Amino acid sequence: MKKVAVLAVLVSLAACSSSSSRSAEGATSSTTSASGGGGCTPAVMPPAQARPLAIATDVATGTWCWVITDANNGSLKVTASDATRVFALRSDCTGQDAHIVGIDAGSGHELWRHNATQASTAALAGGLVIVDDGAAPVTALDPKTGTPKWTATVHGAVDAASRDAVVVTTRSADPSGRTTVAVLESTDGRVRWQHEVPQGAGAAVSQSTVMVTTFDPHASFATTTGYDINTGHQLWLQPRLEPPHEDLNALKTGSGVPIGTDSSTGLITGINVTNGNKLWSRDGLALSTVDDADATVYLRSNDATSIAAVDPHTGTQRWSIKGELNGSGDGIALIIDQHAVRAIDAATGRPRWSVPLASTPQGQALNGWRNQRFEQQSAVVAGGRLIAGFYGCGD
């Protein structure tokens, strides 16, 4: 994902009140939020010199709901959400202070924090927040309070989660070592099944299939294998099938049709999740921002000038538009070009709203923020708001 794209949402943002909140560790950050319900009233943007950590935009109207800024060069990676909350890794970029935090999607206020490391992430499974740091045992937290609910006997990286299961991969520090893929029960962390696979593995979940991709250093291609999430039985194996640009999140779509890349041709393919066969192939770069509600796959053109919306079942193009994908959710795609941020209906391609970039205070703030360095961005939709976090520590 582009490190600047979501910043363009800011030109459409609006704020009503500003407050500072002090975390449990004593660090001060600022949250500017809207008052009242059903949207926000346009107001002055935070200053261009402020460093944004997270931004929430009403996907129906384009108005700004809140922004979290940090004067201490912080980092916030959004990794999961439920209907009313967002869960993210927040750190101070020194490696000394890192936490998984729960954030209220309506106000942007921090609800709780859990000690973590720079390698930690959070996923949602069975109504619980599943936390890992790659080295310590996997832990489940209450999404409302952050209280631990269980601790698993295995440790590793949480690569994927479903309604009742968590997929964990443990990677050996030895380059010649192998990887263990384990599926845990979301209710208590018990191991449902586990397999040893070649090193360099990662996993994604689509419907009831766990898709494990292995990257063999002695071969020039990857292999993806499908396993039954309940039993661990191998369903299929497809050589030369890998996640688009090695982004495991891009494998999963709300339609239940995984999206992969055929490494022999470089084409994007739709995958039959029951047998691993290809449903269709086409040019482009699949983006991991996928609209679950409308089951839309977004492809960036090879020349990086336009975005196409594609039906995941057939590969048929629904519409195409010049610009860059800014995020998606609740039936819209946010597109930015040199002139405006536009909300495009994911099913029809018709515009819902548009905000010009030029000659506005928001545009001036946007230009100031663009001059700052951001390594990466992440975004989710919660409570009708597109919430983007900025992570990776820059100047």
SULFENVEN-V976527 format. One record per residue. N is the residue number from 0. PHI is phi as a letter, one per 40 degrees, with the letter a starting at -180 (NA if undefined). PSI is psi in radians with two decimals (* if undefined). Layout:
{{N/PHI/PSI} {N/PHI/PSI}}
//
This chain:
{{0/NA/2.55} {1/c/2.52} {2/c/-0.20} {3/b/-0.34} {4/d/-0.82} {5/c/-0.37} {6/d/-0.47} {7/c/-0.41} {8/d/-0.46} {9/c/-0.42} {10/c/-0.33} {11/b/0.09} {12/c/2.71} {13/a/2.52} {14/b/2.71} {15/b/-0.62} {16/a/2.71} {17/b/2.43} {18/a/2.71} {19/b/2.44} {20/b/2.45} {21/b/2.18} {22/c/3.03} {23/c/-0.42} {24/c/-0.06} {25/g/-0.04} {26/c/2.42} {27/b/2.31} {28/b/2.89} {29/b/2.34} {30/b/2.05} {31/b/2.12} {32/b/2.93} {33/c/2.70} {34/b/2.73} {35/g/-3.07} {36/b/2.94} {37/g/0.49} {38/h/-2.95} {39/b/2.70} {40/c/2.23} {41/d/2.42} {42/a/-2.99} {43/c/2.41} {44/c/2.73} {45/d/2.75} {46/c/2.66} {47/c/-0.46} {48/c/-0.19} {49/c/2.55} {50/c/1.97} {51/c/2.38} {52/b/-0.65} {53/a/2.54} {54/b/2.36} {55/b/2.27} {56/b/2.31} {57/c/2.04} {58/c/-0.32} {59/c/-0.55} {60/b/-0.33} {61/g/0.07} {62/c/2.65} {63/c/2.38} {64/b/-0.78} {65/a/2.82} {66/a/2.40} {67/b/2.18} {68/b/2.80} {69/a/2.21} {70/c/-0.08} {71/b/0.52} {72/f/0.74} {73/c/-3.13} {74/a/2.43} {75/a/2.06} {76/b/1.94} {77/c/2.21} {78/b/-0.25} {79/a/2.87} {80/a/2.75} {81/b/-2.78} {82/c/-0.49} {83/b/-0.06} {84/b/2.74} {85/b/2.49} {86/b/2.32} {87/a/2.80} {88/c/2.08} {89/b/2.27} {90/a/2.93} {91/b/0.15} {92/g/0.08} {93/b/-0.24} {94/g/-0.02} {95/c/-0.38} {96/b/1.82} {97/a/2.45} {98/a/2.60} {99/c/2.24} {100/b/2.59} {101/b/2.27} {102/b/2.32} {103/c/2.13} {104/c/-0.44} {105/c/-0.67} {106/b/-0.37} {107/g/0.05} {108/c/2.44} {109/c/2.26} {110/c/-0.67} {111/a/2.92} {112/a/2.60} {113/b/2.28} {114/d/2.41} {115/a/-3.01} {116/b/3.04} {117/c/-0.35} {118/c/-0.04} {119/c/2.75} {120/a/3.02} {121/b/2.46} {122/b/2.89} {123/b/2.21} {124/a/2.28} {125/f/0.51} {126/g/0.16} {127/b/2.69} {128/c/2.06} {129/c/2.18} {130/b/2.45} {131/a/2.86} {132/b/0.24} {133/g/-0.43} {134/b/-0.64} {135/c/2.83} {136/d/2.57} {137/c/2.41} {138/b/2.51} {139/b/2.37} {140/b/2.63} {141/c/2.21} {142/c/-0.40} {143/c/-0.67} {144/b/-0.31} {145/g/0.14} {146/c/2.31} {147/c/2.41} {148/b/-0.64} {149/a/2.79} {150/b/2.22} {151/c/2.90} {152/c/-0.22} {153/b/2.75} {154/b/2.82} {155/i/-2.91} {156/c/2.28} {157/c/1.83} {158/c/-0.51} {159/a/2.83} {160/a/2.67} {161/b/-2.91} {162/c/-0.58} {163/b/0.22} {164/a/2.69} {165/b/2.31} {166/b/2.13} {167/b/2.37} {168/b/2.36} {169/b/2.03} {170/b/2.28} {171/c/2.50} {172/c/-0.35} {173/c/2.12} {174/d/-0.45} {175/c/-0.04} {176/c/3.07} {177/b/3.08} {178/b/2.47} {179/b/2.24} {180/b/2.14} {181/b/2.45} {182/b/2.15} {183/b/2.62} {184/c/2.29} {185/c/-0.36} {186/c/-0.60} {187/a/0.00} {188/g/0.07} {189/c/2.57} {190/c/2.11} {191/c/-0.80} {192/a/2.83} {193/a/2.58} {194/b/2.57} {195/c/2.27} {196/b/2.93} {197/d/2.75} {198/c/2.89} {199/g/0.43} {200/c/2.69} {201/a/2.85} {202/b/2.70} {203/a/2.80} {204/b/2.33} {205/b/2.10} {206/f/-2.12} {207/b/0.42} {208/b/2.25} {209/c/2.11} {210/b/2.02} {211/b/2.11} {212/b/2.24} {213/b/2.43} {214/b/1.75} {215/c/2.09} {216/c/-0.30} {217/c/-0.06} {218/b/2.87} {219/c/0.15} {220/a/2.83} {221/c/2.88} {222/b/2.38} {223/b/2.30} {224/b/2.37} {225/c/2.29} {226/b/2.55} {227/c/2.19} {228/c/-0.41} {229/c/-0.68} {230/b/-0.36} {231/g/0.07} {232/c/2.35} {233/c/2.19} {234/c/-0.68} {235/a/2.87} {236/a/2.24} {237/b/1.82} {238/c/2.66} {239/g/0.31} {240/b/2.18} {241/a/2.87} {242/c/2.57} {243/d/2.28} {244/f/0.69} {245/f/0.50} {246/b/1.82} {247/c/-0.51} {248/c/-0.47} {249/c/-0.25} {250/c/-0.54} {251/c/2.38} {252/b/2.77} {253/c/-0.32} {254/c/-0.26} {255/g/0.08} {256/b/1.85} {257/c/2.68} {258/b/2.20} {259/b/-3.12} {260/b/2.28} {261/c/1.88} {262/c/-0.27} {263/c/-0.43} {264/b/-0.35} {265/g/0.08} {266/c/2.58} {267/c/2.41} {268/b/2.53} {269/c/2.45} {270/b/2.31} {271/c/1.95} {272/c/-0.33} {273/c/-0.51} {274/b/-0.05} {275/g/0.03} {276/c/2.73} {277/c/2.34} {278/c/-0.60} {279/a/2.88} {280/a/2.57} {281/a/2.85} {282/c/2.81} {283/h/3.09} {284/b/2.00} {285/c/2.33} {286/c/2.49} {287/c/-0.12} {288/c/1.86} {289/b/2.33} {290/c/1.75} {291/c/-0.64} {292/c/-0.69} {293/b/0.08} {294/f/0.99} {295/b/2.38} {296/b/2.31} {297/b/2.25} {298/b/2.31} {299/c/2.39} {300/c/2.73} {301/c/-0.46} {302/c/0.11} {303/g/0.52} {304/b/-0.25} {305/a/2.86} {306/b/2.33} {307/b/2.41} {308/c/2.23} {309/b/2.44} {310/c/2.13} {311/c/-0.38} {312/c/-0.59} {313/b/-0.30} {314/g/0.09} {315/c/2.31} {316/c/2.24} {317/c/-0.78} {318/a/2.89} {319/a/2.55} {320/a/2.54} {321/c/2.46} {322/h/-2.95} {323/b/2.44} {324/c/2.22} {325/b/-0.20} {326/i/2.92} {327/a/2.78} {328/i/2.72} {329/f/0.63} {330/g/0.17} {331/b/2.76} {332/b/2.29} {333/c/2.12} {334/b/2.33} {335/b/2.40} {336/b/-2.85} {337/c/-0.26} {338/b/-0.52} {339/a/2.86} {340/b/2.22} {341/b/2.45} {342/c/2.08} {343/b/2.29} {344/c/2.17} {345/c/-0.52} {346/c/-0.67} {347/b/-0.37} {348/g/0.06} {349/c/2.51} {350/c/2.48} {351/b/-0.74} {352/a/2.81} {353/a/2.44} {354/b/2.12} {355/c/2.62} {356/c/-0.50} {357/c/2.68} {358/f/0.67} {359/b/2.68} {360/d/-0.63} {361/c/-0.67} {362/c/-0.66} {363/c/-0.72} {364/c/-0.70} {365/d/-0.79} {366/c/-0.65} {367/c/-0.73} {368/c/-0.52} {369/c/-0.47} {370/c/-0.24} {371/c/2.78} {372/b/2.16} {373/b/2.28} {374/c/-0.88} {375/a/2.97} {376/b/2.77} {377/a/2.64} {378/a/2.55} {379/b/2.94} {380/b/2.26} {381/a/2.30} {382/g/0.58} {383/g/0.29} {384/b/2.36} {385/c/2.05} {386/b/2.01} {387/b/2.36} {388/b/2.62} {389/b/2.23} {390/a/2.96} {391/g/2.28} {392/c/2.13} {393/b/-2.84} {394/c/*}}
//
